[in-house]
């Protein structure tokens, strides 16, 4: 068994103290099989699984964890060869950086990450490092759909975006002289989020995001903040952008260097501000973990990924 119960609970407490935050959400089950289970196997069986990290992946894994648990309830209903323990899958948001550090420290089973994994993180996880890419995402450079810029521009260069987010351009008329001299309100993810690192690498380069930028605790919050501020701009994730606009357009995404953020341009790599959405581990999967991973990459998982506005990275 990868973790004793004491270590597992200690991990939950540590995550609460650091940022993995909010109350972890219990979850759900997955396949079938047969075989008798020995007393030793039952004693060593890991009935609880903990995911921690990316707020972009959080709603997907949380939804799947809930449906899995509701469908199966106990692990033997997933696979008759494993014990009849109650299924417990916990999903705690906190940002990609928190997810990476928690899985490295062993305080969670899977780290949820919405960016490319760093070489140092791979090395820390060791030879058992495995990544499971669930979806493809991009960062849309979005403004409020009521902003008058929407009738003037639909494209920004990387340099113009950099100047806006660095604070070199501070009012909308500096972006285009036909726009009002209203202050530009910049919205970003908090610094522990994978999006911050992706945007820094793809757009900002050596420039720093302005200190006046308003940080958001999740992509959903960031998209909501842009939608609620007529003079806003921010890098809403493709999934969050689609979810925000599902009942009518409240966000407007600019092309970046002439390329629209769309499924085909994200998959082709033509849209430059993009990222994988995945979870990682450094350990061999237990029977229970394998069962849930199989469920994530099933037809059910594919549909949940699409329902959350993302592009599935696997074939159902």
N, C-alpha and C positions, 0 to 999 in steps of 0.2 A: 504494500500500500504506500502510495507516494507521500502521504501526510498522516500523522496521527490526528485524532479529533482535536486534541489540545492545540496542536500546531495550526489546524484549520481555523479554530475559533480565534486563536491569537492573530492569525492573518486578517480575519474580518475586523478585529478591533484595531489593528494597525492601519488598515485601509480607511477606517472611519476617522482616525486621528489625522491622517495625511490628506486625503482629498478624494479618495475613491468614493467617498461620500455617500450621500443620500442612503435611504434604506435599501439594501440589496433586495432585488426582486426574485422570489422563488420561481422555479420553472417547470420543465416538462420532459418526456420519453421518446423511443425509436424503432427497433427491428424484431427479429424472432430467432429462436434456436431451440436446442434441447441438450440435456445432459444432467447428471446428478451433481450436486454441489457438496463438497466436503465441509466438515466443521472448520477446518483451517482456512479454506477459501472464503467461507462466510465471515470468519473473524477478521480477515485481512481486506475484505471488500470495501471499496471507497464508494459510499452512497451519495456523497456530496461533491459538487463541482462548483468552482468559483471562477467567473470571468470578471476582469476588471480593466478599465481604461477608456478607450475612445468613446466620446459621446455620440459620434456618428454611427458607430456599430451598435451602440447600446440598445436602441429601440428594436433593431432586428433580432439580436440575440435574446433580449428580454421577451419579445413576443413569441419566439420559438421555444424558449424555456417554459413559458406558461402553457402553450398548446401541447407540448411534449408531456408535461406533468399531468395536465388535465386528461389527456388521452390514456396514459399508462398507469399513473399513480405509483406503482411499485416496479422495481427493476426487473423482476421475473416476468412481468407482462411484456417487457421489451424483448427479453431473451430468457428462455426457460433455464438456461445454463448458469444464470447469475442469481444471487440471493433475492429474496422477497422484501428487501429493505425499501422504505419510502424514498422516492426520488426527491432530491433537493439540489436545485441548480440556482445559484445566486449570481446576479449580474449587477455590478456596481460601476457607475460612471466616474470619471475623474480626469480624463484626458489621455492621449497616447503616451505621453512621458510617464505618467503614473502607471499605466498598463505595462510598459516595458520594464520599469524598475521593480514592480511588484512580482512579475513572473520571474525575473532574474533573482530576486530575493527569496523566492519560494513562498510568498504570502498569497499567491493565487495560482490556479492551475493554468489559466490561459490569459495572456495579455492582449487586450483589444487595441489595435493600432491603426490609425488612418493616415499613414504616410509610409514611405519606404523605410524599412528597418535599417538601422545603422550598423556598420561593420563591428563597432565596439559592442553593440547589444548582441549581435550574433555570436561573437567570441565569448561573451559572458555566459550565454546560454549553453555553449559547448557543443559537442558532437551530436547531441540529440536534438538540436534546433530544427524545428519544423514550422513552416508558415502555412496558413490556410486562408487563401484569398477568397473572400466572399463576394466582393463587389468592386466595381470601378467607380470612382467618383472624380469630380473636378471642382474647382473653386470658381464660381461665377463672380464676375465683378459686377455687382448688382446695385442699382439705385432704386429709390421709391418710384413706383410706376406713375405717381402724380407729379414727379419732378419734371419741369418744363424741358429739361435736357433730352427727354425721350423723343420729343418732336424735332430735335436739332441734330443729335448725334446718336449713332448706334454702334460706334466703334471707337476704341481708345488704343493708343500705342502703349507698349509696356512702359515706356519712359514717362508718358503722361500719368499713368496709373501710379508709378513710383513717386512722381512729384506730388500727387494728391495724398498718398498714404504717408509720405515723409513729412508733410506739412509745408512743402515749398509752395504749393498752391493752396490757398486757404478759403477762397470764395469762388462761387460757381461762375461768375463773370470772367475769372482768370482762366477758366477752362475753355469758355467760349464767350465772346464779347456780347452776344445776344442774350445771355442768361442774366438773371438778377444777381446783385452783389450780396447774396445770402451766404452765410458761413457754411462751409462744407463740414459735415459731421461724419467722422470716420468711425466705423464699427469693425472690430476684429474679434477673433477668438482669444481666450486667455492664453497666457504664454505656455501653459502645459499642454495645450491642444496641438495635435499633429498639423492642423491647418496653418497655424502660425509659422511652423517650420517650412511647410510646403510653399507658402506665399513668399516667405523671405528668400528662399532659394530661387524660385521661378521669376519673381518680379523685383524684389527689393535689392538683391545683391549686397553691396557694401553699405547701402543706406538703411537707416533704422526707421521703423514706423514711429510716427509722431507720438510724443508722450501724452497728447490730448485725446488719442484714440480711445474709444469706449470699449472695454473688454466684455465679452459675453461668455457665460459658463458652458454653453452648448451651441451647436449649430442651429438648433430650433430657436433658441433664444436670440441668436444673431440675426436670423432671417426675420423674426418678429420685430426686433429693434429697427431694422431697415424699413419694414412695412409700416411702422408707427411714426416714422420721422420723414417728413417730405423733403428734407435737405440732406438725406443720408447717402452714404456709399459704404459698401462692405463686401467681404468675400464669402458669400453664402455658398455652402456646398451644393452640388448639383441635386442631390436628394432632397435637401432642405428647401431649395429653390422650387423644385417641382411640387413638393408638399404644400408650400406656402401659396402657390398659385392654383391649386387644384379646384378651388371654388371661385376663381376669378383672379385676374392678374393684379397682384399687389407689388411685385418686384419686376424690374426690367433689367435683363442681363446684357451688358455691353459685349460686343465682339472684342477679342484681344488680338491686336496685330492683324485684324481682318478675319479672324477665325471665330466662328460661333461655338459656344459650348453646347454640343449635341452628341447623341450617342455615337454616331459614326466618327466624329472628330476626336472624341475621347478614346474610343477603341483603337483608332488609327495612330494616336499619339500626336495628331496635328494641333490639337488644343493643348497649349503648353502648361497650363496650371491644373495639373491633375495628380491623382494619387490612388494607390490601392487601399482598400478597406479590408482588414484581415485580423485574425487572431493568431498568436504564436505560442509555442511551448518549447521547453528544452528537455522534456522527458518523453519516454515511450508512453503511449496512451494506455490507460486502464480499460477494462471491458466496458465500464459505464461511460467513460469519456468517448470511446470509439462509437458507442451506440448513439450518443448525442451528436457527435460530429457527423455521422452518417445522416442523421435527421436534418441537420443544418444544410447539407448538400443534396437534399431530396427535392422532389417536386414542391413540397410544402415550403421548404426554405427558399426555393427559387421565387415562388409567388410572394413571400414576405419581403424579399429583397426588392422586387418590382413595386410592391405596394408602398414601400418607403421611398420611392422615387429614384432608386439607384439602378445601375446596370449590373445584372448578375455576371459574375466572373466565371461561371461554370454552366454546363449544359444540364438541364433537368432531365 
